[in-house]
C-alpha cells in the first residue's frame, strides 16, 4: 500500500498539469509583441522582444558599415549588403561605433526598414516547444502551412523572437526582387537606399566612412 502511494506521488510530480501550456502561450505572446512593435514602428519595443543573436546580427552589420569596401560588400549576401549600406547612409561614423545592437534594431524598425506590410500579413501556427527553443510555422493567407518557420529562444526566462533567422528567410525574396526589377544588383541596392533613407546615395557609399 505504501509503495502504491509512493508511485501515485511520483506520477503526480511527473505529470505536466495545467502549467504545460504556459511556455506555448509565452511563445505566442512573444510573436504578438514583436508583430505589434513592427506595425506601430516602435523600435524600442521590438528590441526588447528579439534574441541576443538578433541584436548581435545588427551590431555586426554596423561593423560591416564601418569597415567594408566595395569588394568586401560584394562578398556578403545582398540582403546583408542592403542593411549594411542603409546604416552607412543613415549614421555618422561615431554613431556606428557607439550604438549597441539594441539601438540598431530600434533604428531599423523606427525607419521602416523591417516592413510593416510583411508583418501585417505574417501569421504563425503549429507551434513547437522543446526546452529553451521553439518554432512557429509561417502560414499562407488561406491558413495552410508553408515550409518556413520562425524561431524563438528562451533567454533569462523570457521567450524572444529570433529576428536574425527571420531575416535570413528574406534572402530569396531579395534575390527574386532583383531578378524581376531588371536592374543590376548595384542599381537595385542604390534604389533601395534612396527609398529607405529619402536621399540619393553618392559614390562614397561604397567606401567605409572616414
DAURHU-V650225 format. One record per run of one state. SS is the DSSP state (A for helix, B for strand, O for the rest). FROM is the first residue (numbers start at 0). TO is the last residue. If there is no record, write none. Layout:
ss = <SS	SS>
from = <FROM	FROM>
to = <TO	TO>
//
This chain:
ss = <O	A	O	A	O	A	O	B	O	A	O	A	O	A	O	A	O	A	O	A	O	B	O	B	O	B	O	B	O	A	O	A	O	A	O	A	O>
from = <0	1	14	16	39	42	48	49	50	51	67	69	74	77	90	92	98	100	110	115	121	123	130	132	139	144	155	157	161	162	169	170	181	184	197	202	206>
to = <0	13	15	38	41	47	48	49	50	66	68	73	76	89	91	97	99	109	114	120	122	129	131	138	143	154	156	160	161	168	169	180	183	196	201	205	209>
//
